Amino acid sequence: METDSKFGSQPPEAHGPEISTRKLEANRKNALKSTGPKNPEGKRFSSRNALKHGLLSRELVIEDGEGTENVSEFKKLFLELIEDFQPQGRAELSLVETVAICDWRFRRTLRAEAEGIALGARRRVNSTPAFQQMSVLPPSNMTNLILRYQTTIYRQKMQALQLLEKLQQSRRKAEPMSGDARPDAGEK
C-alpha cells in the first residue's frame, strides 16, 4: 500500500474521499468572494457573534453589544473596595482587585438570571394556554449554568477575601506599635 507524505502513514482514502480538481478550484474561487467584515469596527462586532450570555467573557467590562456595561461603574466599585480595605502593597491590591472582579462578574450572573426569567415570562404571555401553565424560569440547563457560575465566582471572592484578611492581619502584627499604643507607655 502506497502512502502520501501529506497524510502521514495512512493512504489518502483513510481521510475521506478525494475532492475533484474542479470542485477544489470552485471552493477557492468562492473563498475569495467572502463578505466578512473589512473595517476594525465590523471585525470587533463580528468577534462577538458567538457570545451567548457574557458570563465567560474575556473582557472584564462588556462595552458593546447586548449587555453593555459601564466602565466607570466598575472603576467606582474598585475604588470603593480600595477605600474599604486600605490595601498595602501589590499583593493586597491584587486581592482587592480580584474581589472587585468577582463582585462584578457575580452581578453579571444576576442580570443574566433576571433576563432569563424575563424572557421566560415574555414567552409564557405570548404562548398557548398549555405553555402558560409552565414556570417563567429559564430553561433548566441555563439556570444550572448560571448557578454553577455564581457558585464558582462566590468561592473565588471568598478565597480572595480570606487571603486578604490573613495578609492584612500578619502585616498589622509585624508593624511596630506607635509610642502611645505600647502597653507599657505611660507606666513608670
NUTIMAR-434822 format. One record per atom (N, C-alpha, C): z, y, x. Coordinates in steps of 0.001 Angstrom, whole numbers, plus 524288, in hexadecimal, padded with zeros to 5 digits. Each point is the difference from the previous one (the first is absolute). Layout:
REM NUTIMAR-434822
ZYX ...
***
This chain:
REM NUTIMAR-434822
800007FB6B8033A 80000804957FCC6 80000804DD8036D 7FC7B803B27FEEA 7FF9B804D28030B 8040C803E97FE26 801CF8034280399 80392804337FE82 7FDAB8052780194 8019A803FF7FD42 7FE36805508010E 804B980312801F5 7FF6E802CB8044C 80473802A98025D 80282803FE7FC59 7FD158027B7FC94 80266803EA7FC9B 803587FD837FBB4 7FF917FAE57FF29 803247FD597FC19 804277FC9180281 800AE8004A804FB 803E17FCCF802A5 7FE227FA6A80087 803857FC4F7FF1C 7FEA97FA82800D1 7FD907FD707FB3D 7FFBA802D17FB91 7FDCB7FDB17FB48 7FA64801C87FF40 7FCD77FCB97FD85 7FA99801927FEF1 7FFE7804557FBE3 7FBCE8031B7FFC6 7FFA3804517FC4E 800D77FE547FA5C 7FE787FB3A7FE87 800957FE397FA9A 805B77FFDC7FE52 803927FF6A80398 8058A7FFAF7FEB1 802188053D7FE18 7FD268042D800F2 801C2805367FE71 7FD38801E57FB21 7FDAC7FCA97FD17 7FD43801757FB41 7FA2680004800F4 7FD0B8008E7FBC8 7FA507FFD88008B 7FE0C804BC8030C 7FBEC7FF1D8030B 7FDBA80454802EF 7FD3F803A47FC39 80018804F280138 7FD7E803F07FCBF 7FA6E800CA80209 7FC5A800CA7FC71 7FA92800A6801AD 7FF608053D802C2 7FC18800548034A 7FEEC804D3802E4 7FED2804757FC37 7FD2D7FEC87FBED 7FE94803F87FC23 804E1802317FD40 803857FC757FE92 804C5801A37FD57 8037E80320803B6 800557FE5F804DA 80309802C0803EB 7FDF580589800C4 7FAF48009480046 7FD998052D800A0 80111803667FB3A 7FFB27FDC57FB51 80128802E97FB32 805B2801CB7FFF9 803907FCA8801BE 805858017C8004E 800D380495803BD 7FD567FFD680468 800758043F803D2 7FDFC805237FDC9 7FB997FFDA7FD2F 7FDD6804C17FD9A 803B5802257FBDF 802377FC977FCCF 803AE801BE7FBF2 804EC8025D80261 801BE7FDDC80457 804A78021380290 7FF1F80596801DA 7FB34801488016F 7FEC880555801B4 80032803E37FB78 7FF867FE187FB2F 80014803597FB63 80587800E97FDF0 803EC7FE63802D6 805658008C7FE43 80125805957FE66 802B8800947FBA3 8013B8053B7FE0C 805CA8012D80090 802667FDE0803F8 8058C80101800EA 800F3805BD80124 804E28018C8003D 8014880583800E1 7FE00801E780546 7FE32804D580008 7FDD480240804D2 803AD8040880272 8029D803287FCB9 80350804288022E 805A87FE218008D 8032B802AE80316 805697FE55800F1 8033F7FF987FAFD 7FF2C8039A7FC5E 802FF7FFE07FB20 7FEB47FB127FCDE 7FAF57FEB87FFA8 7FE5D7FB4D7FD3B 802087FB198028F 7FFFB7FFE88052D 801FB7FB76802D8 805D97FF587FF1D 802D8804618000A 805A87FFC47FF13 801157FE007FA75 7FD06801F97FC3B 800B27FE557FA93 7FECB7FA397FF57 7FBB37FE358024C 7FE807FA817FF5A 803BF7FC5C802E1 802C1801F4803E9 803B77FCB2802C9 804897FE6F7FC7D 8009F802BD7FBA5 8043F7FEE07FC5F 7FE2F7FCBC7FB55 7FB2A7FE0980025 7FDDD7FD147FB95 803577FB4A7FE7B 8023B7FD5B803B7 802F87FB477FED4 805AF801217FE9D 80198804EB8000C 8056B8015B7FEE1 8013B7FEE17FA50 803CB7FCB97FF0E 801777FE8E7FAAE 804C8803117FE2B 804178001380327 804E4802697FE53 802728037580422 7FE3B7FFC8804D0 802048035F80418 805227FE3580258 8022D7FBB27FE22 8051B7FE61801EB 7FFE47FE77805B6 7FB907FE20801CE 7FF8B7FE6E80579 7FC72803B280302 7FFA3804BE7FE39 7FC8C803CD8026D 80152800BB805BB 7FBF6800828033A 800D9801338058A 801D08059F80099 7FEAA803377FC2D 8018E8057E80026 8057E800837FDD8 803368030F8029E 8054B800D77FE20 7FFE6803167FAE9 7FCFD804327FFF7 7FF7A803417FB54 7FA507FFAD7FE4B 7FF267FE4E7FB37 7FAB37FF7F7FDEE 7FE41805677FE3A 7FBFB80216802A7 7FE6E805627FF0C 7FB1B800A17FCB2 7FD617FBAF7FEA5 7FB5D8008D7FCBC 7FF667FB317FC9A 7FCD8800827FBF4 7FF307FBAC7FC61 804517FFC47FBFA 800117FBB47FD21 8041F7FF4B7FC25 805307FF2F802C2 80424801FA7FDB5 805287FF678024F 80104803BF8046F 7FD4A8046E7FFFA 800A9803E280425 805BD801A680066 801D58006B804D0 805658019580103 800028052080307 8045F8029F7FFE7 8007E8052180265 802B27FF8780555 7FD4B8018A8041A 8021C7FFB380550 804F9803468007C 80003804937FD92 804968036C80072 804CF7FD907FD68 7FF3A7FCCA7FBF9 804727FD527FD92 802597FC00803BD 7FC977FD37802E8 802077FC47803CD 802E7802E480459 7FDB88044D801EA 802918030680424 8054D801FB7FE30 80047801BE7FB10 804F0801E17FDD2 804077FBA07FFE5 7FE667FB617FE45 8037D7FB7D7FFED 801F87FECF8057E 7FC787FFDD803C4 801687FECE80567 803DC804078022A 7FEF3804F37FF18 8038180423801E3 805617FFBC7FD63 800207FEA87FB02 805027FF6F7FD49 803267FB7E8024C 7FD5B7FBBF8014E 802BA7FB9580261 801E98015E8057B 7FCF080302802D9 801C1801C48052B 804ED803527FF6A 7FFF9803687FC24 804978034D7FF08 804BC7FCAA7FE75 7FF1A7FC147FCB7 8044B7FC9A7FE41 8024C7FCC880472 7FCAB7FDA680340 801D97FC5A803FE 800F08027A8054F 7FDF2804A5800F8 800C1802AF80506 7FF077FC60804A3 7FB407FDCA80067 7FEF77FC4380443 80034802A080553 801D97FD0E803D1 8002F801C080566 7FCAE7FC3480334 7FC00801E780284 7FCB87FCAC80343 7FB917FD7C7FCEC 7FC777FDB98030E 7FB4A7FDAF7FDAF 801257FB417FC9B 803957FCB68019C 801187FB357FD0D 802008014E7FA85 803B58038C7FFAC 8021E801817FAE8 7FBDA802BA7FCB1 7FCED8036180273 7FBDD802B47FD25 7FBF97FC1B7FDED 7FEC07FC1780326 7FC487FBFF7FE5B 802137FCF97FB4E 805017FEE47FFF7 802517FD367FB8F 80014803667FB18 800F68050A8009C 7FFC9803907FB82 7FA6C800317FDEA 7FC358000C80384 7FA857FFF17FE5C 7FEC57FAF37FD01 802037FB98801DB 7FF357FB077FD50 80257800317FA85 804988023D7FF79 8027E8008D7FADC 7FC8A8035D7FC77 7FDE58044A8021B 7FCA1803727FCE7 7FB157FD1C7FE38 7FD9A7FD1E8038C 7FB367FD157FEB6 801237FBE37FBD5 804447FD2E800A8 801687FC057FC1F 8010F8027D7FAB2 802C58045880006 80118802BA7FB1A 7FAF2801BC7FD62 7FC638020F80321 7FAF1801CE7FE07 7FCDD7FB787FDA8 7FFD97FBB6802D6 7FD077FB767FE1A 8028E7FD867FB41 8052B800177FFD2 802BD7FDEC7FB6E 7FEA08033E7FB29 7FFE1805188009E 7FE73803687FBA4 7FA767FEB47FE30 7FC907FEB8803C2 7FAA07FE867FEAB 7FFF87FB0A7FCAA 803677FC418014A 8002F7FB357FCD8 801E48012F7FA7F 803A1803AA7FF7A 801DF801727FACB 7FBA08028B7FCCE 7FCD1803418029B 7FB8C802657FD3F 7FC0B7FBCF7FE6F 7FF0B7FC328037A 7FC557FBCE7FEBF 802027FCC97FB63 8050C7FF0C7FFF1 802557FD167FBB3 7FF7B8030E7FAE2 8012A8051680028 7FF91803467FB4F 7FA59800417FE18 7FC5680066803AB 7FA708002E7FE86 7FE527FAC87FD9A 801F47FBBB8021C 7FEC97FAE77FDBF 802087FF837FA6E 804A7801FC7FF0D 802407FFD97FABC 7FCDE803837FC5D 7FE9C804B1801DC 7FCD9803937FCC9 7FAB07FD9E7FEBF 7FDA77FD69803D0 7FAF87FD6D7FF1A 800987FBAB7FBF0 804257FCFA80071 801067FBE77FC2B 800B88023B7FA8E 802B2804677FFA1 800D18027F7FAE9 7FADE801F97FDBD 7FCAB8025A80352 7FAEA801E57FE18 7FCA27FB787FE24 800077FBB2802E8 7FCED7FB707FE6C 802087FDC57FADE 80514800167FF67 8026D7FDDB7FB4C 7FE7E8032F7FB33 800118052980077 7FEAA8036B7FBA2 7FA507FF527FE6C 7FC8C7FF53803D4 7FA607FF9B7FEF4 7FE247FA597FF89 803457FC8A7FE05 7FE787FA837FFE9 800B27FDAD7FA90 7FF257FAF17FFC7 800867FD237FB17 805C27FF897FE81 8012A7FF137FB09 8057A7FF6F7FE5D 802DF7FBA1802DF 7FD517FBC180133 8028E7FBB0802C8 801A5801BF80577 7FCA5802F9802A3 8013A801D880547 8045A8040D7FFD2 80060802EF7FBC4 803F48041A7FF94 805887FDC57FFE8 800877FB0A7FEC0 805237FD847FFF5 801EC7FEC880581 7FC7A8003C803CB 801667FEAF80562 802FA8047A80291 8026E7FED080440 8030B803CF802F7 7FC81804408024B 8024A80491800E1 7FD11804418027D 800677FFB3805F0 802BD7FC15801EE 800727FF74805AD 7FABF7FEB18025C 7FF26801A6804D6 7FB237FE8B8029E 7FFC27FA14800A4 7FB7D7FDF680159 7FF8F7FA51800CB 804297FE19803D4 801EC7FB447FF24 8045F7FE0A80322 7FEC07FFD7805CC 7FB0F7FEE680177 7FEC57FFDD80596 800B2805688026F 7FE94804267FD2B 800B6805508020A 805D08016E8001A 802D47FE897FBE5 8059F8010C7FFD4 802B67FD4280486 7FEAB7FB0F800EC 8025E7FD0F80452 7FEBE8027E80543 7FB33801CC800A7 7FE6780287804DC 8032B80501800E5 80078803277FBF0 802F5804E48007B 805B47FED88013D 8024B7FC3B7FD50 805747FE9F80109 800BD7FE0A80594 7FC437FCFD801F0 800517FE1580565 7FFD38048D803DD 7FC75803C07FF0D 7FFB58048F8036D 80507803347FFBB 80211800AA7FB44 804D9802FF7FF6B 8046F7FD718030A 800767FAE77FF93 8041B7FD2E802BD 7FF6A80082805EC 7FB447FF60801EA 7FF0080065805A0 801418057F801FD 7FE29803E57FD31 800EA8056E801A1 805CC801457FFDE 802AF7FE3B7FBE9 8059B800F97FF8E 802F07FD9A8049D 7FE9A7FB3980163 8028C7FD6D80477 7FF03802F280519 7FB2B801C0800C0 7FEC3802F3804C4 8033D8050380035 8007A802987FBA1 80306804DD7FFC8 805C07FEEB80135 8022E7FBE17FDAF 8057C7FEBA800E5 800FB7FE76805AE 7FC647FD2180256 800967FE8D80587 7FFF7804DE80372 7FC7D803A57FEDA 7FFBE804D480312 804FF803277FF4D 801F48004E7FB36 804D7802EC7FF01 804A37FD87802D6 800527FAD87FFE3 804557FD58802B0 7FFBF800D3805E2 7FB547FF9780234 7FF6B800CC8059C 80124805B080178 7FE3A8039A7FCCA 801188058C800EF 805DF800FC7FFF1 802AD7FDBA7FC38 805AE800A97FFA5 802B97FDD7804E0 7FE517FB63801CC 8024F7FDB4804BC 7FF0D80377804C6 7FB31801E68008B 7FED08036780472 8034B804F37FFD8 800748024E7FB6B 802FC804D87FF95 805D17FF13800ED 8020A7FB9E7FE26 805817FEC5800FC 801047FF38805CF 7FC937FD1C80294 800DE7FF1380599 7FF4D8050E8031A 7FC6F8035C7FE54 7FF548050B8029D 804DD8035C7FF5A 80228800097FB50 804B0803397FF00 804B37FE0D8031A 800647FAD48008F 8044A7FDD08030F 7FF798017A805BA 7FB2980052801D8 7FF088012980581 80071805D280133 7FFA0803527FBFF 80055805A6800E5 805928017180179 800948036D803E9 80548801B480169 802428035F7FB9C 8050F7FF677FF21 80291803187FBEC 800B880590801E5 7FFB58039B7FC59 800E28057D8017D 805CC800BE80104 8016E8042B80297 805688010880179 803B97FFF47FB6A 7FE66802207FB83 80369800477FB72 8008D7FAC67FD3B 7FC2D7FC9880096 800037FB1C7FD1D 802EA7FBA6802D6 801A780103804F6 802C37FBDF802DB 805537FF057FD7D 8018B7FB0D7FFB7 804F97FEC27FD76 8049B8028E802B3 7FFCF800BB80521 8047A8022F802CC 7FFA4805EC8009F 7FC17802807FD96 7FF65805AD8007F 80482802B17FD38 80244803AF8027E 804368030A7FDB0 8055A7FD9B800D1 800567FB31801CE 8050E7FD80800E4 8017F800A5805BB 8044E802758011E 801F28008A8055E 805C5800577FFFA 
***
